């Protein structure tokens, strides 16, 4: 399970677009917590710890959100992130509220372990075709990444989703035939272009 981070949020005080702009300028970000059948909570949170959480955990991070002066606890996972296309600053973040037994679809990073023999000897090149897996899981089994052993890959072979060992904590939703990695021969260097010979014009 991924490490649970604690975040602190307060009820959203901004109402107008101008209020939201001033809120962001002061170092806070509008945040929402959604849950099926319940009213969405509209909150505000400091940008720096929130952005650090997103950078560290990506879409699969689990957080304990403490809301309001009473510090009401909500177990949440990231649902949607909006950033400014130029500055990349956070504009709005939506979380999904999770209760015991709830499941969520999310994407987790793939981390390679090991080195194929062909790569070690210089006869092959390892290519990663898939960066993330889509999974369905609950909070108790949420992971930041999935480790994939590529040490047994041979030259000319591929590793597919169907080759991954089955795990009890989550269900893989990515199509089984999807290629994760492959080992191929290095590309041959392109020949250098031959210098063109120019004929000298005859003397007059």
C-alpha positions as CSV (number, residue, x, y, z in Angstrom):
1,X,0.0,0.0,0.0
2,X,1.2,3.5,-0.8
3,X,2.1,5.7,2.2
4,X,-0.8,7.9,3.3
5,X,-0.1,11.6,3.4
6,X,-2.0,14.0,5.6
7,X,-3.4,17.1,4.0
8,X,-5.3,20.0,5.6
9,X,-8.2,21.9,3.9
10,X,-10.6,24.6,4.9
11,X,-14.1,25.5,3.5
12,X,-13.8,27.6,0.3
13,X,-14.2,31.3,1.0
14,X,-13.9,32.5,-2.5
15,X,-17.1,33.1,-4.4
16,X,-16.4,35.2,-7.5
17,X,-13.8,34.8,-10.2
18,X,-11.9,37.7,-8.7
19,X,-12.0,35.9,-5.3
20,X,-10.6,32.7,-6.9
21,X,-7.8,34.7,-8.5
22,X,-6.8,36.4,-5.3
23,X,-7.0,33.0,-3.5
24,X,-4.5,31.5,-6.0
25,X,-2.2,34.5,-5.7
26,X,-2.1,34.0,-1.9
27,X,-0.8,30.4,-2.4
28,X,-4.1,28.5,-2.1
29,X,-5.9,26.2,-4.5
30,X,-9.6,25.4,-4.8
31,X,-10.2,21.7,-4.0
32,X,-13.3,19.5,-4.3
33,X,-14.1,16.2,-2.6
34,X,-16.7,14.0,-4.4
35,X,-18.4,10.9,-3.2
36,X,-21.3,9.0,-4.7
37,X,-24.6,10.0,-3.2
38,X,-23.1,12.8,-1.1
39,X,-22.9,16.5,-1.6
40,X,-19.5,17.7,-3.1
41,X,-17.3,19.5,-0.6
42,X,-15.8,22.7,-1.9
43,X,-12.5,23.5,-0.1
44,X,-9.3,25.4,-0.3
45,X,-5.8,24.1,0.4
46,X,-2.2,25.4,0.4
47,X,-0.7,24.9,-3.0
48,X,2.9,23.8,-2.0
49,X,2.1,20.7,0.1
50,X,-0.7,19.7,-2.4
51,X,1.6,20.0,-5.4
52,X,4.3,18.1,-3.6
53,X,1.8,15.3,-2.9
54,X,0.8,15.2,-6.5
55,X,4.4,15.1,-7.8
56,X,5.3,12.3,-5.4
57,X,2.3,10.1,-5.8
58,X,0.7,10.9,-9.1
59,X,-2.8,9.6,-9.7
60,X,-2.5,6.7,-7.2
61,X,-1.7,8.7,-4.0
62,X,-3.9,8.2,-1.0
63,X,-4.3,11.1,1.4
64,X,-6.0,11.7,4.7
65,X,-7.7,15.0,4.3
66,X,-8.5,17.0,7.5
67,X,-11.3,19.4,6.8
68,X,-12.4,22.4,8.7
69,X,-11.8,23.6,12.2
70,X,-12.9,20.2,13.6
71,X,-10.4,18.4,11.4
72,X,-13.0,15.9,10.0
73,X,-11.1,13.1,8.4
74,X,-11.7,12.0,4.8
75,X,-9.7,9.3,3.0
76,X,-9.3,10.5,-0.6
77,X,-7.6,9.7,-3.8
78,X,-6.8,12.0,-6.7
79,X,-9.5,12.2,-9.4
80,X,-8.7,15.2,-11.6
81,X,-5.9,17.8,-11.7
82,X,-6.1,21.2,-13.6
83,X,-3.0,23.2,-14.2
84,X,-2.3,26.5,-16.0
85,X,-1.0,25.5,-19.5
86,X,1.8,28.1,-19.3
87,X,2.9,28.4,-15.7
88,X,1.9,24.8,-14.8
89,X,0.6,26.1,-11.5
90,X,-2.3,24.2,-9.9
91,X,-5.8,25.7,-10.8
92,X,-8.1,23.1,-9.2
93,X,-7.8,19.6,-7.8
94,X,-10.7,17.1,-7.4
95,X,-10.5,14.2,-5.0
96,X,-12.7,11.1,-4.6
97,X,-13.8,10.3,-1.1
98,X,-13.2,6.7,-0.3
99,X,-14.9,4.5,2.4
100,X,-14.0,1.0,3.4
101,X,-14.9,-1.4,0.6
102,X,-15.0,1.3,-2.1
103,X,-13.0,0.6,-5.3
104,X,-11.5,3.1,-7.7
105,X,-9.9,3.0,-11.2
106,X,-6.5,4.6,-11.3
107,X,-3.2,4.5,-13.2
108,X,0.0,3.5,-11.6
109,X,3.6,3.8,-12.9
110,X,5.6,0.8,-14.1
111,X,9.1,0.6,-12.7
112,X,11.6,-1.9,-14.3
113,X,13.8,-4.2,-12.3
114,X,16.8,-6.1,-13.7
115,X,18.7,-5.9,-17.0
116,X,18.3,-8.4,-19.9
117,X,21.5,-10.2,-20.9
118,X,21.4,-8.8,-24.4
119,X,21.3,-5.2,-23.0
120,X,24.2,-6.0,-20.6
121,X,26.4,-7.3,-23.5
122,X,25.5,-4.4,-25.8
123,X,23.7,-6.7,-28.3
124,X,20.2,-5.3,-27.6
125,X,18.3,-2.2,-26.5
126,X,15.5,-2.2,-24.0
127,X,12.4,-0.2,-25.0
128,X,9.6,0.7,-22.6
129,X,6.3,0.9,-24.5
130,X,4.0,1.3,-21.6
131,X,4.5,3.7,-18.7
132,X,1.4,3.1,-16.6
133,X,-1.1,0.3,-15.9
134,X,-4.8,1.0,-15.3
135,X,-6.0,-0.9,-12.3
136,X,-9.0,-1.2,-10.1
137,X,-8.3,-1.4,-6.3
138,X,-9.4,-0.3,-2.9
139,X,-7.7,2.1,-0.5
140,X,-6.1,-0.8,1.5
141,X,-4.3,-2.1,-1.6
142,X,-3.5,1.2,-3.3
143,X,0.1,1.3,-4.7
144,X,2.3,4.1,-6.0
145,X,4.0,1.9,-8.6
146,X,4.2,-1.7,-9.9
147,X,7.6,-3.3,-10.3
148,X,8.2,-5.3,-13.4
149,X,11.2,-7.7,-13.8
150,X,12.6,-7.5,-17.3
151,X,15.8,-9.4,-16.6
152,X,14.6,-12.5,-18.4
153,X,13.7,-10.7,-21.7
154,X,15.7,-12.1,-24.6
155,X,16.7,-10.4,-27.8
156,X,13.7,-10.1,-30.1
157,X,11.2,-10.8,-27.4
158,X,8.5,-8.7,-25.7
159,X,6.8,-8.5,-22.3
160,X,3.1,-8.1,-22.3
161,X,0.5,-7.3,-19.7
162,X,-0.6,-11.0,-19.8
163,X,2.9,-12.0,-18.6
164,X,2.6,-10.1,-15.3
165,X,2.1,-12.2,-12.2
166,X,-1.4,-12.1,-10.8
167,X,-1.9,-10.0,-7.6
168,X,-4.7,-10.3,-5.1
169,X,-4.7,-6.6,-4.2
170,X,-5.8,-5.1,-7.5
171,X,-7.3,-6.0,-10.9
172,X,-5.4,-5.0,-14.0
173,X,-7.7,-3.3,-16.5
174,X,-5.2,-2.6,-19.3
175,X,-5.7,-5.0,-22.2
176,X,-3.7,-8.2,-21.8
177,X,-2.1,-8.0,-25.2
178,X,-0.6,-4.6,-24.6
179,X,3.2,-4.6,-24.9
180,X,5.1,-3.3,-21.9
181,X,8.7,-3.7,-23.0
182,X,10.8,-5.3,-25.7
183,X,14.4,-6.0,-26.5
184,X,15.6,-5.3,-30.0
185,X,19.0,-5.1,-31.9
186,X,20.5,-1.6,-31.9
187,X,19.8,0.4,-35.0
188,X,22.6,0.4,-37.5
189,X,24.4,3.8,-37.8
190,X,23.4,5.7,-40.9
191,X,26.2,5.9,-43.5
192,X,27.8,9.3,-43.8
193,X,26.9,11.0,-47.1
194,X,29.7,11.0,-49.7
195,X,31.2,14.3,-50.5
196,X,30.0,15.5,-53.9
197,X,32.7,16.2,-56.5
198,X,32.3,19.4,-58.4
199,X,33.8,19.7,-61.9
200,X,35.9,22.7,-62.5
201,X,34.8,24.9,-65.4
202,X,37.3,24.8,-68.3
203,X,39.5,27.9,-68.5
204,X,38.5,30.4,-71.2
